[in-house]
Amino acid sequence: MSVEKKSENVTEPSLLVVKHILESAEIVSGGQLLLGSNSTFLVNLKTDEGKAMRAIYKPKIGERPLDDYPVQTLYRREYATYLVSQFLGWPNIPLTVIREGPFGVGTLQCFVDFGPDTNYFTLRESRLEDLVTVALFDLIVNNGDRKGGHFIEDLKGKIWSIDHGLTFHSEFKLRTVMFEYCGFRFPEELIDDVKKLLIQLETKTEQYNVLAEQISNIEVDALIARLQLIVENPEHPSLDPYFNVPWPLI
């Protein structure tokens, strides 16, 4: 199976401009999206040109407490997941920052215009090859909530991965709808990227330090252990359809 790797280079001028807007522009309006269990807002940012740019705002204070994740850490996990996608070069995750907003600190993520009827169950019919990077990525970040609705396809046909708050637990927490990949052997080119990230984290380069600011040292060590296992056995594990699934599925 061939794999097309898609990434966004944060050094590109256009993305630097967008990053600056996300980090510093005034939030001038917005409204709450009545989806999911945590508070999520679609907001408008006022740019230097006076135009509005839309973004998704998830404040720390709006996170529902969970039994198995530390309280009010989901926004940091969301940001750490974006960082890992940048380190690897895949999958496509909208540019994400941490900043203050109307309800306090949280993540602010670029809004992607997408077709509302798209989800994993519609995409898998013809885009399984394009989703391989997401299946591997979820193993790496230990995604505990990969619902079918956490995929969107933009107006140009590009697939984006969203909603990554339940990640980086030190125990195996993978819950996913992507059962088509069980037993799948990941392409060597992707494993080469995993090896590079593993070296960076084992040698405690800048990537290690940046992640350690967002998640605990125990969770970073667990991430390193998962990378080691993937390099040693680059195959998607078999999962229990009664246990390793999110709820609801969409």
Secondary structure, 3 states (H helix, E strand, C coil): CCCCCCCCCCCCHHHHHHHHHHHHCEEEEEEEECCCCCCEEEEEEECCCCCEEEEEEEEHHHCCCCCCCCCCCHHHHHHHHHHHHHHHCCCCCCCEEEEEECCEEEEEEECCCECCCCCHHHHCCCCCHHHHHHHHHHHHHCCCCECHHHEEEECCCCEEECCCCCCCCCCCCCCECCHHHCCCECCHHHHHHHHHHHHHHHCCCHHHHHHHCCCCHHHHHHHHHHHHHHHHCCECCCCCCCCCCCCCCC
